Amino acid sequence: MRADRLVSLVLLLRQHGRLSATALARELEVSTRTVLRDIDALSAAGVPVYAERGRRGGFALLPGFRTELTGLNHDEALALLVAGSRRGAQAFGLGPALASALRKVVDALPESDRATAAGAARRLLVDPETDLLSRRLVPEEVPDTVVTVVRRAVLAGRRLRIHYAAVDQDPKWRTVDPIGLVTARGQGYLLATRSGADRTYRLSRVLAAEELAEPAQRPDQVDLDRAWQERGTRFRTGGDQVVVLVRVDPERREELVGTALAVRAEEAGADGRLRLEVTFQDPRHAEWALWQLATSAEALAPQWLRDSLRDRAAAIATCYGASS
C-alpha cells in the first residue's frame, strides 16, 4: 500500500509541478506527517524531490525527472479518463484506487499529449450527479469495511456471511454464495445465491460482512449483465402489482414511463393527451408516481387510486387553507 502511495506522490508532483504538504495529504487522503515521511523515503531512495520555502513553496521534482511507465496514445488515455466512473468506483470501495490509476494514465502519455488529453476529458461528462431539473442522485453510503470484505469474497470466490437489514424486517445474518457486484444509478448491489436460489442484496443494507474459508458454490463463468437483466425482469413481474389507466400530457409521458414497471397499452386521446395502461410495483408505488405529476396526469382507473389521490389533495388544501 505504501509503495502505491509513493508512486502516486511522484505522479502528483510530475503533473502539478509543485504542491504543498497539505495539498498532497488531501490528494492522497493521509496526514501531512505521513506525506513528510514519504518525502524523506523518496529522497533516501534517490528520487530528486526537494522543498521550496516561502508562502508559495512546497515540494517539487528536479526538472527532467521521469518515471518509467508504459505509454498510451491520446485516444486510449482519453477513453480511460472518461470511462473512469468515480460513482461506480465509490460504490465498490475503489475510489482511491481509481484516482491513483487515472494519475498513472495521465503520466503515461507523451508530454505533448498530456495537457490536451486532460483538457479533452473535462469536456466530456458521463452520468452527472443532477439532471437538467437539478434533481440530485445521491449515492448510498456503504462503509469501506463492509464493501471491502464483500468485494474480496466475490473476487476470491468464497462464501460470504452478511448481516442484512431487509425492508421492514429486523436485521438477520445470512450465508450466501456471491456471484458478482453491480452498480446502477449510484446504488451498489450484491448478486448471490442462497441455498441455491437467486438473491439480490443492496449494499447499503449490509450492516456487516464476513468472508468465510469455504469456496462459494457458483459457476466458473458468469454473464453478469444477463443475470442482472433476468433479476430485473423477475422484480418487475413480482409483488402486489397494480395496473393503472392514466391520461397524461405528452410532455410528461417519459417521466411517467420512467417510474412505471411496464407500459401495457398506449393511444392518443381526442383531447391531445395520451392514454396509457401502465403497471406499478404496488399501490404505494402507483400513488407516489401519479402524485409527482400533479395535474399533468390523471388516474382514470382503478377507483381506489382516484380516491386516494383526491383525499391526499384535500388534506393538502385543508392544511394551506387554514390561517397560520
Summary of the structure (lengths in Angstrom):
residues: 324
radius of gyration: 26.6
end to end distance: 60.5
largest distance: 81.2
contacts: 862
relative contact order: 0.07
helix: 46%
strand: 25%
